[in-house]
């Protein structure tokens, strides 16, 4: 069955697993050989321990090396290198159908402790017993297997989704991965008969190895009636979840959850004065009150929730905090998020990882909350918070990175080590998607991609409103192959932006003993993240790059901007540290060519970047199709007038093509929403003020073109 559907990875993975068994008692040699393979194929090996000097490794982490989220060609390249080193006879797979992948920063299965030998040895034993049980189905092995699975799941930074994924990699006919995608497909997507799902041992239950084996055995028997294997089932789950993601991505609405492909961080109060913490910790859940709402999934908007609070409370107050917390708990919090538990405004009680979507449990007493999520609580230890908490039940603190890092350091959550598994699935994004969204033809797109690949740094320059920022992010996504926001970062330069903001510098603290300490900047953190994931491309986007003092901001890193200097090291100003811009980091800058207040970029910077002009796209195929869909005579007349205006601007000796009016001023309109009023607002409040700035000393020109623009929609 597997071969006919091109699951050609199965025999290769099976042989790799058998080969690894021979290294169980010779792990230092295994690490050395893996390092040799990565060196031979031109990839840097990511950290295997805190000090990056590992001589020990577990077998699941070895599988994780080529089952991280990365380009297929990168994964196949790693597999090819290992196959050549170990004389693997099975063909290197060319199809990766039905293989779940792990986030790169969570691809190590042992927990990055000072002495990981006991954990690594346990994982080797699990590996050995799991393979033996897959071959023999020996009941004598089952008891030990159950104990080993539960122990592995309870290791720091592991979870049942991750461990069962590892088991699936090594024996996919025997073990089914219960990562977030498959778990959702089985228990929540309504793709399996409800009566059958309710008979599964894990239905509504906390994970245990015993329930896991019982559940996958029932699923195996069910799939036999359909003539399906676990590999086909896993691929079905992937394909269906992608369809759902595409539908969700296409839905509109002001209350849609904000896009975020990474882990979110939350602070949370388990009841007044944390009265429910012991109960929640014991039962591995978190909950919010709001009993008057019932099942919160029934409300389509935040306004619907607010109205219930106002009606029940017989009050016209806004109920802002309760409304937002209820909405976020159901719609924005997700599996894999990290929750820090607070008591009052200064005490923190512990932290955990969200393990389920929102649940409404009517069997729970109202006083102990019915609106719940399952959480894998990692630590129950009271500490003093580094800063005051907001007096709210639930607060998303993801954007407060400094505060989040302080909380993580407080509990020893290694900021530079493996992160918690990020389970939100990044939406695929290809060149076709780019061309559909950005008004650029295929030849231009290919040229920009080639320039970026050749130079590794590019500046997109153009007049206001040509969509430079819009294009930059989507260009990065199209090269990555998916909308992975963890590998794309956008910042903006300004006159006050400095080296200390960009790389590192001393910042004041609240401590009297140590009034200043070094804080790392955006580019430093981004490069470190990219360095640990060198098999994937990372894109750092700088808006208004010519608005900052480039030499001051980049400092000694200026030299490293050249493509052939990426990967070389230089000593940093504030710290005795050798730093590099990794070879997988690409820089995209944006420059407004119409801002007279900005200095011309110096030649040293120009030599390190390719420059590409983004022009108004009124004549592009995409914009013309958009214009056709609007089918509005007033809009057509306005666009014709703007084209004439741009022709006049181009020939004006004091302006030129860099001052033309961009197409994005006129984007985002719909056939239903377009009107004379909406077009008039664009003219009066966006275009005419720009003309007044362009021709500040030629009021006749401003008046002439203002009248023409206004008359075009009359």
JODA-V398450 format. One record per residue. SS is DSSP state (~ for helix, > for strand, _ for the rest). PSI is psi in whole degrees, 0 to 359 (NA if undefined). NEAR is the number of other C-alpha atoms within 12 Angstrom. Layout:
ss = <SS & SS>
psi = <PSI & PSI>
near = <NEAR & NEAR>
This chain:
ss = <_ & _ & _ & _ & _ & _ & _ & _ & ~ & ~ & ~ & ~ & ~ & ~ & ~ & ~ & ~ & ~ & ~ & ~ & ~ & _ & _ & _ & _ & _ & ~ & ~ & ~ & ~ & ~ & ~ & ~ & ~ & ~ & ~ & ~ & ~ & ~ & ~ & _ & _ & _ & _ & _ & _ & _ & _ & _ & _ & _ & _ & _ & _ & _ & _ & _ & _ & ~ & ~ & ~ & ~ & ~ & ~ & _ & _ & _ & > & _ & _ & _ & ~ & ~ & ~ & ~ & ~ & ~ & ~ & ~ & ~ & ~ & ~ & ~ & ~ & ~ & ~ & _ & _ & _ & _ & _ & _ & _ & _ & _ & _ & _ & _ & _ & _ & _ & > & _ & ~ & ~ & ~ & _ & _ & _ & _ & _ & _ & _ & _ & _ & _ & ~ & ~ & ~ & ~ & ~ & ~ & ~ & ~ & ~ & ~ & ~ & ~ & ~ & ~ & ~ & ~ & ~ & ~ & ~ & ~ & _ & _ & ~ & ~ & ~ & ~ & ~ & ~ & ~ & ~ & ~ & ~ & ~ & ~ & ~ & ~ & ~ & _ & _ & _ & _ & _ & _ & ~ & ~ & ~ & ~ & ~ & ~ & ~ & ~ & ~ & ~ & ~ & _ & _ & _ & _ & _ & _ & _ & _ & _ & ~ & ~ & ~ & ~ & ~ & ~ & ~ & ~ & _ & _ & _ & _ & _ & _ & ~ & ~ & ~ & ~ & ~ & _ & _ & _ & _ & _ & _ & _ & _ & _ & _ & ~ & ~ & ~ & ~ & ~ & ~ & ~ & ~ & ~ & ~ & ~ & ~ & ~ & ~ & ~ & ~ & ~ & ~ & _ & _ & _ & ~ & ~ & ~ & ~ & ~ & ~ & ~ & ~ & ~ & ~ & ~ & ~ & ~ & ~ & ~ & ~ & ~ & ~ & ~ & ~ & ~ & _ & _ & _ & _ & _ & _ & _ & _ & _ & _ & _ & _ & _ & _ & > & > & > & > & _ & _ & _ & ~ & ~ & ~ & _ & _ & ~ & ~ & ~ & ~ & ~ & ~ & ~ & _ & > & > & > & > & _ & _ & ~ & ~ & ~ & _ & _ & ~ & ~ & ~ & _ & _ & _ & ~ & ~ & ~ & ~ & ~ & ~ & ~ & ~ & ~ & ~ & ~ & ~ & _ & _ & _ & _ & _ & _ & ~ & ~ & ~ & ~ & ~ & ~ & ~ & ~ & ~ & ~ & ~ & ~ & _ & _ & _ & _ & _ & _ & > & > & > & > & > & > & _ & _ & _ & > & > & > & > & > & > & > & > & _ & _ & _ & _ & > & > & _ & _ & _ & _ & _ & ~ & ~ & ~ & _ & _ & > & > & > & > & > & > & > & > & > & > & > & > & > & > & _ & _ & _ & _ & _ & _ & _ & _ & _ & > & > & > & _ & _ & _ & _ & ~ & ~ & ~ & ~ & ~ & ~ & ~ & ~ & ~ & ~ & _ & _ & _ & _ & _ & _ & _ & _ & _ & _ & _ & _ & _ & _ & _ & _ & _ & > & _ & _ & ~ & ~ & ~ & ~ & ~ & ~ & ~ & _ & _ & _ & _ & ~ & ~ & ~ & ~ & ~ & ~ & ~ & ~ & ~ & ~ & ~ & ~ & ~ & ~ & _ & > & > & > & > & > & > & _ & _ & _ & _ & _ & ~ & ~ & ~ & ~ & ~ & ~ & ~ & ~ & ~ & ~ & ~ & ~ & ~ & _ & > & _ & _ & ~ & ~ & ~ & > & > & > & > & > & _ & _ & _ & _ & _ & _ & ~ & ~ & ~ & ~ & _ & > & > & > & > & > & _ & _ & _ & _ & _ & _ & _ & > & > & > & > & > & _ & ~ & ~ & ~ & ~ & ~ & ~ & ~ & ~ & ~ & ~ & _ & _ & _ & _ & _ & _ & > & > & > & > & > & > & _ & ~ & ~ & ~ & _ & _ & ~ & ~ & ~ & ~ & ~ & ~ & ~ & ~ & ~ & ~ & ~ & ~ & _ & ~ & ~ & ~ & _ & _ & _ & _ & > & > & _ & _ & _ & _ & _ & _ & > & > & _ & _ & _ & _ & _ & > & > & > & > & > & > & > & > & _ & _ & _ & _ & _ & _ & _ & _ & _ & _ & ~ & ~ & ~ & ~ & ~ & ~ & _ & > & > & > & > & > & _ & _ & _ & _ & _ & _ & ~ & ~ & ~ & ~ & ~ & ~ & ~ & ~ & ~ & ~ & _ & _ & ~ & ~ & ~ & ~ & ~ & ~ & ~ & ~ & ~ & ~ & ~ & ~ & ~ & ~ & ~ & ~ & ~ & ~ & ~ & _ & _ & _ & _ & _ & ~ & ~ & ~ & _ & _ & _ & ~ & ~ & ~ & ~ & _ & _ & _ & _ & _ & _ & _ & _ & _ & ~ & ~ & ~ & ~ & ~ & ~ & ~ & ~ & ~ & ~ & ~ & ~ & ~ & ~ & ~ & ~ & ~ & ~ & ~ & _ & _ & _ & _ & ~ & ~ & ~ & ~ & ~ & ~ & ~ & ~ & ~ & ~ & ~ & ~ & ~ & ~ & _ & _>
psi = <313 & 317 & 320 & 332 & 14 & 38 & 62 & 358 & 340 & 307 & 326 & 314 & 322 & 317 & 323 & 317 & 315 & 322 & 319 & 328 & 329 & 348 & 5 & 320 & 16 & 55 & 332 & 321 & 321 & 313 & 316 & 318 & 323 & 318 & 321 & 316 & 313 & 322 & 321 & 333 & 3 & 26 & 143 & 138 & 129 & 165 & 138 & 348 & 176 & 321 & 355 & 37 & 36 & 140 & 9 & 148 & 148 & 159 & 330 & 325 & 325 & 314 & 325 & 336 & 326 & 14 & 27 & 160 & 110 & 172 & 141 & 321 & 328 & 316 & 318 & 325 & 318 & 315 & 321 & 318 & 317 & 320 & 318 & 320 & 321 & 9 & 48 & 127 & 330 & 145 & 141 & 127 & 142 & 342 & 132 & 30 & 129 & 11 & 117 & 147 & 159 & 152 & 139 & 321 & 2 & 24 & 3 & 129 & 336 & 154 & 27 & 41 & 165 & 315 & 98 & 2 & 313 & 319 & 318 & 319 & 321 & 319 & 325 & 319 & 319 & 315 & 312 & 313 & 321 & 319 & 319 & 316 & 324 & 327 & 320 & 339 & 36 & 119 & 332 & 329 & 337 & 318 & 316 & 321 & 316 & 315 & 317 & 320 & 312 & 321 & 318 & 320 & 325 & 0 & 150 & 135 & 1 & 165 & 168 & 328 & 319 & 314 & 317 & 333 & 317 & 319 & 321 & 319 & 318 & 339 & 73 & 346 & 342 & 320 & 140 & 133 & 132 & 48 & 177 & 326 & 309 & 322 & 315 & 316 & 322 & 311 & 344 & 343 & 356 & 34 & 345 & 153 & 131 & 318 & 323 & 315 & 321 & 343 & 351 & 133 & 329 & 358 & 116 & 11 & 157 & 146 & 137 & 157 & 322 & 313 & 326 & 310 & 322 & 322 & 313 & 334 & 318 & 319 & 322 & 314 & 321 & 318 & 332 & 325 & 339 & 355 & 32 & 152 & 171 & 324 & 317 & 321 & 315 & 322 & 322 & 316 & 318 & 311 & 318 & 319 & 327 & 321 & 316 & 317 & 319 & 320 & 314 & 318 & 334 & 354 & 145 & 173 & 134 & 338 & 13 & 143 & 142 & 146 & 134 & 117 & 3 & 190 & 135 & 152 & 138 & 147 & 146 & 136 & 116 & 72 & 172 & 128 & 31 & 36 & 337 & 7 & 314 & 318 & 314 & 319 & 315 & 319 & 5 & 53 & 170 & 157 & 160 & 155 & 253 & 44 & 334 & 344 & 336 & 217 & 114 & 343 & 344 & 346 & 131 & 336 & 166 & 327 & 324 & 319 & 316 & 320 & 324 & 315 & 317 & 321 & 313 & 325 & 356 & 50 & 150 & 5 & 164 & 335 & 39 & 310 & 316 & 320 & 312 & 317 & 317 & 315 & 313 & 324 & 325 & 317 & 338 & 324 & 146 & 165 & 133 & 345 & 155 & 132 & 126 & 127 & 132 & 161 & 115 & 212 & 355 & 348 & 141 & 133 & 340 & 188 & 161 & 178 & 128 & 130 & 352 & 165 & 177 & 139 & 143 & 113 & 95 & 345 & 343 & 149 & 143 & 324 & 341 & 14 & 132 & 342 & 107 & 166 & 148 & 139 & 137 & 95 & 123 & 324 & 137 & 88 & 121 & 133 & 165 & 130 & 145 & 345 & 166 & 140 & 152 & 147 & 65 & 154 & 318 & 129 & 128 & 122 & 15 & 317 & 347 & 72 & 323 & 316 & 318 & 316 & 325 & 318 & 320 & 318 & 327 & 324 & 11 & 25 & 109 & 111 & 327 & 352 & 201 & 135 & 168 & 145 & 127 & 116 & 352 & 135 & 122 & 135 & 136 & 147 & 116 & 179 & 329 & 317 & 317 & 311 & 332 & 331 & 321 & 135 & 75 & 139 & 170 & 323 & 318 & 316 & 313 & 320 & 314 & 316 & 318 & 320 & 316 & 320 & 321 & 319 & 334 & 349 & 133 & 147 & 123 & 113 & 152 & 173 & 168 & 137 & 16 & 0 & 35 & 313 & 317 & 314 & 319 & 312 & 317 & 332 & 315 & 313 & 319 & 327 & 321 & 321 & 359 & 162 & 70 & 95 & 344 & 344 & 9 & 127 & 136 & 128 & 172 & 130 & 153 & 177 & 333 & 357 & 138 & 173 & 321 & 328 & 327 & 315 & 288 & 161 & 169 & 136 & 147 & 150 & 175 & 358 & 131 & 330 & 329 & 82 & 337 & 147 & 157 & 130 & 140 & 146 & 178 & 316 & 324 & 309 & 320 & 316 & 322 & 320 & 317 & 325 & 327 & 357 & 55 & 352 & 354 & 153 & 141 & 142 & 120 & 117 & 128 & 109 & 148 & 49 & 332 & 6 & 344 & 167 & 97 & 313 & 321 & 322 & 313 & 332 & 227 & 348 & 354 & 318 & 324 & 353 & 332 & 142 & 317 & 355 & 350 & 133 & 340 & 158 & 149 & 147 & 134 & 155 & 315 & 352 & 142 & 72 & 135 & 120 & 149 & 153 & 112 & 156 & 343 & 13 & 126 & 141 & 128 & 117 & 155 & 141 & 127 & 115 & 356 & 3 & 108 & 341 & 351 & 142 & 153 & 139 & 140 & 161 & 329 & 321 & 318 & 325 & 336 & 353 & 148 & 148 & 132 & 130 & 125 & 119 & 159 & 137 & 32 & 333 & 2 & 156 & 319 & 316 & 322 & 323 & 320 & 317 & 321 & 319 & 324 & 322 & 55 & 117 & 321 & 319 & 317 & 319 & 322 & 317 & 320 & 320 & 319 & 323 & 319 & 321 & 316 & 324 & 321 & 320 & 318 & 321 & 354 & 122 & 337 & 353 & 263 & 181 & 336 & 357 & 7 & 157 & 127 & 161 & 337 & 343 & 336 & 10 & 166 & 5 & 156 & 156 & 326 & 327 & 345 & 139 & 172 & 324 & 316 & 323 & 322 & 322 & 321 & 316 & 308 & 323 & 356 & 312 & 310 & 317 & 327 & 318 & 323 & 328 & 318 & 307 & 52 & 336 & 10 & 71 & 333 & 321 & 316 & 312 & 319 & 308 & 332 & 317 & 318 & 319 & 315 & 317 & 337 & 338 & 12 & NA>
near = <16 & 24 & 17 & 11 & 19 & 20 & 29 & 24 & 33 & 34 & 25 & 34 & 40 & 31 & 28 & 36 & 37 & 26 & 27 & 35 & 29 & 18 & 28 & 27 & 19 & 20 & 25 & 19 & 19 & 29 & 31 & 21 & 27 & 39 & 32 & 22 & 26 & 28 & 17 & 19 & 23 & 18 & 29 & 29 & 35 & 38 & 33 & 38 & 32 & 22 & 15 & 20 & 18 & 29 & 24 & 37 & 46 & 45 & 46 & 44 & 45 & 42 & 39 & 40 & 46 & 45 & 39 & 37 & 37 & 34 & 25 & 24 & 20 & 28 & 33 & 27 & 27 & 37 & 37 & 28 & 28 & 39 & 28 & 22 & 23 & 25 & 17 & 24 & 20 & 24 & 24 & 31 & 30 & 21 & 21 & 34 & 27 & 33 & 45 & 42 & 39 & 40 & 38 & 39 & 41 & 42 & 44 & 47 & 52 & 44 & 36 & 39 & 25 & 17 & 18 & 25 & 23 & 21 & 30 & 36 & 28 & 32 & 41 & 38 & 29 & 39 & 40 & 33 & 31 & 42 & 37 & 25 & 27 & 27 & 20 & 14 & 19 & 16 & 15 & 13 & 22 & 24 & 20 & 24 & 34 & 27 & 22 & 32 & 40 & 28 & 27 & 38 & 34 & 29 & 28 & 34 & 37 & 42 & 43 & 40 & 42 & 46 & 49 & 42 & 42 & 48 & 48 & 40 & 46 & 45 & 36 & 37 & 32 & 31 & 37 & 45 & 44 & 39 & 39 & 38 & 40 & 39 & 39 & 31 & 28 & 37 & 32 & 24 & 23 & 18 & 20 & 25 & 17 & 15 & 12 & 21 & 26 & 20 & 23 & 29 & 24 & 28 & 25 & 23 & 22 & 24 & 33 & 29 & 34 & 24 & 23 & 33 & 33 & 23 & 32 & 35 & 24 & 26 & 36 & 26 & 19 & 22 & 22 & 16 & 11 & 14 & 15 & 22 & 30 & 39 & 38 & 30 & 39 & 39 & 28 & 26 & 35 & 31 & 24 & 22 & 31 & 23 & 18 & 20 & 21 & 18 & 13 & 17 & 23 & 12 & 13 & 11 & 13 & 11 & 21 & 20 & 24 & 18 & 24 & 28 & 27 & 31 & 35 & 37 & 37 & 39 & 42 & 41 & 37 & 37 & 28 & 21 & 22 & 28 & 21 & 28 & 35 & 22 & 20 & 31 & 28 & 18 & 20 & 29 & 39 & 48 & 45 & 43 & 33 & 34 & 27 & 25 & 31 & 24 & 26 & 33 & 22 & 17 & 21 & 19 & 24 & 33 & 21 & 22 & 35 & 32 & 24 & 29 & 28 & 21 & 17 & 17 & 16 & 13 & 13 & 14 & 17 & 20 & 26 & 20 & 24 & 31 & 33 & 30 & 33 & 42 & 36 & 32 & 43 & 35 & 27 & 32 & 44 & 37 & 39 & 41 & 38 & 40 & 46 & 49 & 49 & 41 & 33 & 26 & 25 & 22 & 27 & 34 & 36 & 38 & 40 & 39 & 41 & 38 & 41 & 36 & 36 & 32 & 29 & 32 & 25 & 16 & 13 & 17 & 14 & 21 & 21 & 29 & 33 & 28 & 36 & 37 & 36 & 34 & 37 & 39 & 36 & 32 & 30 & 22 & 23 & 20 & 23 & 22 & 30 & 24 & 23 & 18 & 29 & 22 & 20 & 31 & 37 & 36 & 32 & 32 & 27 & 24 & 16 & 17 & 22 & 23 & 23 & 31 & 26 & 22 & 38 & 30 & 18 & 26 & 26 & 21 & 28 & 26 & 25 & 30 & 33 & 33 & 33 & 42 & 41 & 42 & 39 & 33 & 37 & 28 & 30 & 27 & 27 & 21 & 29 & 23 & 25 & 33 & 25 & 23 & 28 & 37 & 36 & 37 & 24 & 20 & 14 & 23 & 30 & 20 & 20 & 33 & 32 & 19 & 25 & 33 & 25 & 18 & 29 & 36 & 40 & 42 & 40 & 40 & 38 & 34 & 36 & 34 & 32 & 37 & 35 & 39 & 33 & 25 & 39 & 39 & 37 & 39 & 44 & 43 & 34 & 32 & 34 & 35 & 28 & 32 & 34 & 33 & 31 & 35 & 44 & 39 & 33 & 29 & 27 & 28 & 29 & 22 & 19 & 16 & 26 & 26 & 32 & 26 & 28 & 33 & 34 & 28 & 24 & 21 & 19 & 14 & 16 & 12 & 11 & 9 & 9 & 12 & 12 & 14 & 19 & 19 & 26 & 26 & 26 & 32 & 38 & 30 & 29 & 34 & 36 & 32 & 36 & 34 & 32 & 37 & 37 & 33 & 38 & 38 & 38 & 42 & 43 & 42 & 39 & 38 & 31 & 35 & 39 & 34 & 29 & 31 & 26 & 33 & 24 & 21 & 31 & 31 & 25 & 23 & 34 & 28 & 24 & 28 & 37 & 30 & 30 & 19 & 22 & 28 & 27 & 19 & 20 & 22 & 17 & 23 & 20 & 21 & 17 & 9 & 13 & 18 & 28 & 35 & 41 & 40 & 36 & 35 & 43 & 43 & 47 & 45 & 44 & 41 & 40 & 37 & 37 & 31 & 23 & 18 & 15 & 20 & 19 & 21 & 25 & 15 & 11 & 15 & 27 & 23 & 19 & 30 & 32 & 31 & 28 & 30 & 29 & 40 & 35 & 36 & 37 & 35 & 21 & 23 & 19 & 24 & 31 & 21 & 17 & 29 & 31 & 16 & 20 & 23 & 19 & 23 & 21 & 26 & 38 & 26 & 23 & 35 & 36 & 22 & 28 & 36 & 25 & 21 & 31 & 30 & 20 & 24 & 27 & 21 & 16 & 19 & 13 & 18 & 25 & 21 & 27 & 32 & 37 & 39 & 45 & 36 & 38 & 32 & 29 & 33 & 32 & 20 & 22 & 19 & 19 & 12 & 14 & 26 & 22 & 22 & 17 & 24 & 34 & 26 & 20 & 32 & 32 & 21 & 18 & 24 & 36 & 30 & 21 & 27 & 35 & 22 & 21 & 30 & 24 & 17 & 13 & 16 & 17 & 14 & 22 & 25 & 19 & 20 & 33 & 31 & 22 & 24 & 34 & 29 & 19 & 24 & 29 & 17>
